[in-house]
């Protein structure tokens, strides 16, 4: 490889932060012959008579089963949500399984059943797939890949470049639950209140939000890199400043405590059932009301606003009244969380 900025892969290259962006922009896009453009959770493609959303993702979470979910539920929800935040109504999924020789049959059965349950919950069938088995030691357990397609109405135009001064920023609920649930399971940590992953399909809630007349600028699924990565991507893409009121962002007490104990920032911890929405200020309250009708959006809140000046910056207003810069995460706080 002749790229001096990329000598070897590190875990941080998959973490949703600066190093992953470096990998995408300096290696993958040039090699594929694609212009950088605007990278979203799904590609939106024009087809004869309709618009399609298309996405793919791979899942290597460790452990395979955790409080609130497992790799099968995670794969379905992650792909469904990536379609939904781009305005797509999901219609079909694929499932690829890479299974290590010696994996207990019960594990594969549980994962397959979980995929089926989550797909029915989302209302999106798995219509095709592939299975590969690799020799013992070549993979630890089971890896999954899911792809999905959805239909995007002509009236839905969402873009991370569309944020405007005066817009409101909404999160659909408490942040950091998924990453901390994985870490507590992996490290054998226990808390007074167990942390449960938020992994859930959001397509039904998002469809209702998009039915709010006009004013929805963009949505992003706050997975790897957490809310911090999403906000920084939007601020850069739109050339705006985003100001967040820290005390307005819901964080469960157990997640706060775990982050303090482990030296983590809840804004950088992954979620698998939370969406960040930017919409016009006058539509924000209505959008939050719609979210709160759904279990996954019961704790939805307006947490900040878009401003002119300091383009590309995200500012966090602390409870004592000062500001701190919320940077794009550099790498991976918690590897193998999805």
N, C-alpha and C positions, 0 to 999 in steps of 0.2 A: 504494500500500500504506500502511495506517495504523499499521503496527507500527514504533514508533521503535527497537526493538532489531534490526531487520533492514532495512537500507537497500540493500544490494547483496550479491550472491553473491561469495564468495571461495573459492579452492581449499580453504581450511581447513574450509569448511562440508561438505566430503565426506570429511573425514579420520578419522571415527570417534571424535572427541574432544568437548570441550565445545561447540564451535561447531556441530557436526553435531547434537548433542542440542538446542541452542537452535533450530536450523532445524526439527527435527521437532516440538518441543513448543510453539513459539510461532507457527509458520506452518502446517505440514502437518496436524497432528492437529486443531487448531481448525477449519481450513478444511474438513476431511473430516467433521467432526462426530463424531470418535472421542474417547473418553476416553483419557487417557494409559495407564492400565492397566500391564501388564508387557509390555514389548517384547522379544521373543525373535527368534531367527534365522528362525523360521517361525511362522506362525499355526497353532494346533491347533483344528480345527473339529469339532463334533459333527454327524454325518450319520446318516441312518437305518441302524441296525445296525452302525455303525463310526465311528472317529475318523480324521480326515484331517489331515495336515500339508500346508501350502501355502506356497510361498515364491517370490520373484522377485528377480532381480538383474541389473544391467547392468555391462558390462565395457568399459573404455576404456584398458586398459594400454598403455604406451609404453615400449619397443618391443613390437611384436606378437609377436616371437620372442625368447626369452631362454634362458639356461642352465637346463635342467631342464623347459622347457615353452614354452607359447605361449598366446595369448588363447583358443584353442579348448579346450585342456585345462583352462585356468583356469576357463572358464565352466561346464563340466560339473562339475568337482570342487567348485567353490564352491557350486553349487546342491545337489548331492548331499549335501555336508557340512552345509549349513544344515538340510536335512530330517533328517539322521541325528542331529544333536545335540539335536533336539527329540523324539527317540524314534521318528521316522518311518522306516519301511522304504520307500525310494524306489521308485516303480513307473513313473513316466513323466516326461519332460522336454519342454519346448518350446524352440525356437531361433529367435530373431529376429536378422537380420543387417542392419546399416546400412552400406552400402558406398559409398565415395566414387568418383565418376566418375574413371576413369584408373587405378584400383588394378590392378596386374598380375594377370592371371588365375591365375598360379602361386601368388600369395599367398592368394587365395580358396580355391583347391584345397587347399593345405596346411592351412589352417585347418579346412575342412570335414572333411578326412581325420582331423585331430587330434581333432575333436569325436567322430567315429565311434569312434576307438580308445579314447578316455577313457570314452565311454558303455558300450562293451563291457567295459572293465575294471571299471567300477562295476556292470555288470549291469543298467543302466537304459536303456531305449530312448528315443530322441528320436521323438516321435509326431506332432508338429505344429510349424509354424513360419511365418515370414514373412520376406520379403526386400524391402528398400527400397534404391534407389540415389539418392544426392543429388549435386548438381552439384559439379564440381571446386572444391575449396577450402572447401566447407561442412563437411567432416569430414576428419580426417587418417587415411585408411586404412579401417579396419574397426572398428565397434563391435558388440558382441553383447549380446543380452538372453536370459537363460534363466529359465524358470519350472519348477517341479517340484511334483509331488504325491507323497505317501507315506501309508502306512497306519500308524497308531499303535495298538499293543495297549492294551486297557483297563487292563492291569496296569502300564503305564509311565506314571508321573506325575512329570515333571521340571519344576522351576520355579526361576528365579533367586531366589525369595523363600524357598526351603526350607533354606538353609544354616544349620547349627546349631553352637554351640560344641562343640569336640571333633572336628569333621569334619576330614578331610584334604583337601589340595589337591594335585592331580596335573597335570602337563603330559605330553603324550604324546611329547615329544622336544625336540630343540634348537630354540631360538627365533631368529627374525630372519633365517632363510635367504632367504625369498622377497624381502623388501624390499631386502636387500643385493644379491641377484642382479640385481634390476631396476636398482638404482642403478649397480652396477659396469658393466652392459651399456650403460646410458644415457650414463654419463660416461667410458667407455673406461678404467675402472680395472682393474688386474690385480693379483692376489695370488698368493703362492707356491702356495696351494691354491685353485683356483677355487671360488667360492661358487655352489652349485646350488640353484635354487628347490626347496622342499619340496612343491610342488603335487601333491596326490594325493587320490583318493577314500578317505574314511575310513569309509564305511558298513559294510563288512564287519567292521572292527575294533570299531566302536562297537556293532554288534549283539552281538558276543561279550561286550563289557563289560556291556551291559544284561542279559545272561543270568546275570551274577553275582547270586546271590540277594539281593535287597533292598539297601538302603543307598546307592544312587546318587541323590544329591540333584538335581544339575543338570550340564549340559555346555554349553560355549560354544566356538564356532569363533573362534580368536584371529586375526582378519584385520586390517582397518583399526583403527589404535589399538593393535594388538598385545595382549600379555598384560596390560599396564597398564590398558587400557580395560576388558577383560573383568573383571579383579579388582575394579576400582572399581565397575563396574555391579553385580556380585554383592554387594559389601559394602553398597552403598546399598540395593539391593532387599531384602536380608534383614535389614538393620539390625544388622550384625555388624562385627567387626574381623577382617581377614585378615592374618596374619603370614606372610611369605615369607622363607625362608633363601636369600639371594642365591647362595651358593656351591653350593646344591643344584640350581639351575636350569641345565640343560644349554645351553651356548652354544658353538658351534664356534669354534676359535681365529681363523679367518679373519674371522668375523663380528665377534668382539671387536675385532680389529685394525682392521677397516673402520669400526666405530662410533667407536673412539677417533680415527681419522684424520678422520672427517667430523663429529665432535661429536654423534653420535646415541646414544640410549639403546636397547639391544637390547630392553628391555621394551616399548618403544613402536613397534618395527618390525613391520610386517605379516608374517603367516604365512599360508600357504594349504594346510597339511597338518598342522596341530597343533590339538589340542583341550585345553581346560582342563576338568578333571573335579573336582567336589566330591562326596565320598562319606563315609560314616561311617568313623571311624578304624579300626574292626576289619575293614572290607572293603577298605581301601586297598591292602595288599600283594597281595591276590588280584587286584584290578583291574589293578595294574601288571604282574603276571605274565601276565595275559591280553593286555594291550597288547603286551608284548614278543614274543609269538608272531607278530606281524605286522611286516612290514618298516617300515611307517609308525610303529610304536610301539616300535621296538627300543631307543630311548633314553629310554623313559618313566621318570618319577621322581616320587616324593613330594617336594614342594618347600615345603610349609607347612601351616598349620592355621588353622581358624576359632576365634576367641576372643570372649568377651564384652568389653564396654567399648569405648570409642572407636568407637561405631557409625558405619559408613560410611567408615571409614579402612582403607587398606592400608599396612602397615608392612613395610619391607624391612630384614631383619637383615643388616648388612654383615659381611664376613669378619673385621673387627677387633672385632666384638661390639656395635657401636652400631646404632641404628635410624635410618632415614630414611623420610620419608613418600613413598610412590609415588603421585603424583597422577594423576588423569585427564588424558590428553594434551589440550592446548588445541586444537590444530588438526592440520595435516598436516605430518609430517616429510618424507615422500616422496610427492609427488603422482603420480597416474596409475600406481599400483602394482597395480591390479586392475580 
